[in-house]
């Protein structure tokens, strides 16, 4: 299992096709806010990436209200197209560890 602590490490692990990726702490808390996009499709991802009003476009396409800090976090993950690539290759599970901190585990899809 590959541990990651920042967006660039997650992108690198995805490109190397790691079997499992694990995020803990604050980074997992940020990832938890975008797990609603696990079922994103390519066309929606492209529309959200190219929008001049991302908050309104995201709400219109998904019904989810995101804060600007969450949208900025998505941009660090190479935008919504990067999320599409991540979630098409991995399935994410979120749980808490013994200290009560969130843990997000990505398992590679077969």
C-alpha positions as CSV (number, residue, x, y, z in Angstrom):
1,X,0.0,0.0,0.0
2,X,1.4,3.3,-1.1
3,X,1.0,6.1,1.5
4,X,0.3,9.6,0.2
5,X,0.2,13.0,1.9
6,X,-0.3,15.5,-0.9
7,X,-2.0,15.7,-4.3
8,X,1.2,15.4,-6.3
9,X,2.0,12.1,-4.5
10,X,-1.5,10.8,-5.3
11,X,-1.1,11.7,-9.0
12,X,2.3,10.1,-9.1
13,X,1.0,6.8,-7.5
14,X,-1.9,6.8,-9.9
15,X,0.4,7.1,-12.9
16,X,2.6,4.3,-11.6
17,X,-0.5,2.2,-11.3
18,X,-0.1,1.4,-7.6
19,X,-2.3,-1.5,-6.4
20,X,-3.5,0.4,-3.3
21,X,-3.1,4.0,-2.2
22,X,-3.7,5.2,1.4
23,X,-4.2,8.8,2.6
24,X,-4.5,9.8,6.2
25,X,-5.0,12.9,8.3
26,X,-5.8,16.3,6.8
27,X,-5.2,15.1,3.2
28,X,-7.8,12.4,3.7
29,X,-10.2,14.9,5.1
30,X,-9.8,16.9,1.9
31,X,-10.2,13.8,-0.2
32,X,-13.4,12.9,1.7
33,X,-15.1,16.1,0.5
34,X,-14.6,15.1,-3.2
35,X,-15.6,11.4,-3.0
36,X,-19.1,12.4,-4.2
37,X,-17.5,12.5,-7.7
38,X,-16.7,8.7,-7.8
39,X,-19.3,8.2,-10.6
40,X,-18.2,11.2,-12.7
41,X,-18.2,10.7,-16.5
42,X,-15.8,12.1,-19.0
43,X,-18.3,14.7,-20.5
44,X,-19.2,16.1,-17.1
45,X,-15.6,16.3,-16.1
46,X,-14.8,18.3,-19.3
47,X,-17.7,20.7,-18.7
48,X,-16.7,21.3,-15.1
49,X,-13.0,21.9,-16.1
50,X,-13.8,24.4,-18.8
51,X,-16.5,26.3,-16.9
52,X,-16.2,30.1,-16.2
53,X,-18.5,29.6,-13.2
54,X,-17.3,26.3,-11.7
55,X,-19.6,26.4,-8.6
56,X,-22.7,26.8,-10.7
57,X,-21.7,24.3,-13.3
58,X,-20.9,21.7,-10.6
59,X,-24.2,22.3,-8.9
60,X,-26.1,22.0,-12.2
61,X,-24.4,18.8,-13.3
62,X,-24.2,17.0,-10.0
63,X,-26.5,18.7,-7.5
64,X,-23.5,19.1,-5.1
65,X,-22.5,22.4,-3.6
66,X,-18.7,22.8,-3.3
67,X,-16.7,25.5,-1.6
68,X,-14.0,27.3,-3.5
69,X,-11.3,25.6,-1.3
70,X,-12.6,22.2,-2.4
71,X,-12.5,23.4,-6.1
72,X,-9.0,24.6,-5.6
73,X,-8.1,21.2,-4.1
74,X,-9.6,19.5,-7.2
75,X,-7.4,21.7,-9.4
76,X,-4.3,20.4,-7.5
77,X,-5.5,16.9,-8.5
78,X,-5.3,17.9,-12.2
79,X,-8.9,19.1,-12.3
80,X,-12.1,17.2,-12.8
81,X,-10.5,15.3,-15.7
82,X,-7.8,14.1,-13.2
83,X,-10.6,13.0,-10.9
84,X,-12.3,11.1,-13.7
85,X,-9.0,9.3,-14.4
86,X,-8.5,8.6,-10.7
87,X,-12.0,7.2,-10.1
88,X,-12.1,5.2,-13.3
89,X,-8.9,3.4,-12.2
90,X,-9.5,3.2,-8.5
91,X,-12.4,2.6,-6.0
92,X,-12.2,4.7,-2.8
93,X,-13.3,3.6,0.7
94,X,-13.4,6.0,3.6
95,X,-13.2,5.0,7.2
96,X,-11.6,6.2,10.5
97,X,-8.5,4.9,12.3
98,X,-8.1,4.2,16.0
99,X,-7.4,7.9,16.7
100,X,-10.6,9.0,15.0
101,X,-8.9,10.5,11.9
102,X,-10.3,9.9,8.4
103,X,-8.5,7.4,6.2
104,X,-9.2,7.0,2.5
105,X,-8.0,3.9,0.7
106,X,-8.0,3.6,-3.1
107,X,-8.0,0.1,-4.5
108,X,-7.1,-0.5,-8.1
109,X,-10.1,-1.8,-10.2
110,X,-9.6,-5.0,-12.1
